[in-house]
C-alpha cells in the first residue's frame, strides 16, 4: 500500500449534504493484494496451514474494514454505537442500520453486483469483477448500507426472486 492510495482506501465515506442521499451509503474496502500468490507459493511448499491462514487473514481484514466503515457511518449519521455495546451485540448486528452485500441471503443475485461496481468504481483501488460476478482480489467487500431504524437482515429464496423478477 502506498501513500495517498492507502489513505484513500482507509478513508471513511462522508454522508452527502444538500442534494443527494442521506439514508444510504456504499463501501468498498479490500485487503490482501498479492495474497493469492503468497498463499499458492506456501501451498506448493507444503505449508498448507500458512496458505490457509494468509487467505483467512486477508478475508477477515477486509470484513473488519467494512465493519469499521459501517460503524463510522453510523457515527457520522448521528447514532454512534453506545459505549457499552457488547462484542456479542456487535456481532449480532444489534445496532441501527444494516450492511447488505450481494451473494448473501438478502441479496443472493451476484449479477446485481455489476450495478454497484458502476457506482463505486472499485477498479480505482484494484478490485475487478470476474465473469462470475465475484470480486478479485477475493479479500474485497462491497456493500450498500442503510441507516433506517427498521432495517433488518432477511433472506430471499428462489420463489421470492422469481416473483420479484417476473414480467
Steps between C-alpha positions, in 0.01 A plus 500: 500500500634834401455858626181662377362171373516357853337804655230494237427134569472564871297821486140451607232623263341829594122544505379734232362838589256705296380303201560128505435198713531526877335169582738261326866467419721251322844372582780304340788403728753239398805328640741239385671634191729217393359257757389248239856468370649477851242240603561296186878510556452382859273220379755390239760480779269279704420777749124447488424664833696812398317508166161478668594750773615760244173476309288505816687800640446697179128417493449587866696824459270610216191409705637685803564807283142484373366477855723790610373714212142405587554601864655827381200563276262446790696756701503749210125451458451597865438167673836366605513166678452525874823483696367199687403304186630150568704303247217247491248772410740635239542156342121456506463837319292646783550855382310736274549444130610198300764422239386290202737326260418305185536126530349487849142392581346850478661565158578157351529609136870565443429649155356805678856569616568648154276800572670566832838476327397768250412723795807427716764468225705252709750453218649826631629302800584184306177302541360330192175317438542154349274349233323319786446836680746416777752757619870467436699517722280270704566701818270780388164618627235706329178597670211737520428637848160622616448682827124469536416388856283215367769363266540129563679204348276266306522217253377495142431151367452376145123554504536860624764569232275356228207709621707819518642456150182382325389716209 
